[in-house]
Amino acid sequence: MKKILIAVLYLIITCSLGAQGTSGTNAKYEYRYLIDVPTAGVLEKGHVGFSMNVMPYGVVITKLDVGVFENFSFGISYGGSNIIGTGKIDWYKLPGINLRARILDETEAIPALTLGFDSQGKGFYDRTVNRYEIKSPGFFAAASKNFQFLGFLSIHGMINYSLERADNDKDLNIAVGFEKTLGGRVSFITEYDFAINDNTGNSLGDGNGYLNMGLRWSIGNGLTLGLDLRDLLDNKKFNSNKADRGIFVEYVKGIF
């Protein structure tokens, strides 16, 4: 954890404060996820995004996204548990892939709508039921709408079908969330994942759904730093704590 914090501090020091990341009223780039829930945001053509999640159990997940065409992006991700700490690292079984295509742009009357696929889950990987602690979205449709309200207020909704079904819970799932800007560089985000696909059979969820909250700070030059609190409703069956703490770092840059 100390090495991660040192790396984050180095990025903060070496970045200028002229440009913006993804948060605040001066945000330069769209959110593609709130915390775990996809939004309708798509990486701009010619841009590359690198992100990293640091979570409990020494989990570290890195992701690389590329804006390939207008309103279409593609990415790969990989990680594992016990990367931070001591002992043997438990790498994920497979890398994750994600792609998204926006089929409707936002107007004053309608929200933006994006269709996509993401096979990257979060947390430890349970090989007995071939799933992540937090299931991957799988196939999803996400809608996002922005409003002017003491800055900006963004409302997001998602429906998804995960391919992690060996736990015998194969339901569709829905999630909602919002972002509220707090000045030019900071945003508060909240999401609620109903986790309908993780409450029966050999599920790891207890039926309460996942309530997550976080802060995002646009440091500059496309760099965004985040602090997250996950599972505030204590939904995980095997979680002895009320909430998980995590760190999020993202860097976006235009390359062509």
Secondary structure, 3 states (H helix, E strand, C coil): CHHHHHHHHHHHHHCCCCCCCCCCCCCCCCCCECCCCECCCCCCCCEEEEEEEEECCCEEEEEEEEEEECCEEEEEEEEEECCCCCCCCEECCCCEEEEEEEEECCCCCCCEEEEEEECCCEEEEECCCCEEEECCCEEEEEEEEEEECCCEEEEEEEEEECCCCCCCCCCCEEEEEEEEECCCCEEEEEEEECCCCCCCCCCCECCCCEEEEEEEEEEECCEEEEEEEECCCCCECCCCCCCEEEEEEEEEEECC
